[in-house]
Amino acid sequence: MQAPNVIGYVHCSEAGDVLAQEGNEVDILANVLVYFQQVAGLIGESFGLEDFQEAQIQGKSLTVICLPHRGGAVGVILNSRSRLNETVALVRQALTQM
């Protein structure tokens, strides 16, 4: 996960176990990632949407992207200079190789 402007990432299993993590601020993300995925799924269901595909949480200085992966989820923390669409494409490509 060596993309430009990536601060850190975490990969959690469906049960919430951390499978991999690297970088800053990932402990906090690991604590909420699995719960976020479950809530996002419920929100999607209430709108009649298919499975959770991707979420982006944007703040002033950080952006977090969350993607499902093999029953679990991957969260990536980006700084404010990141090119979001480009980074999401890189993350999706990396996930296909995992």
Order of alpha helices (4+ residues) and beta strands (2+ residues): beta-beta-alpha-beta-beta-beta-alpha
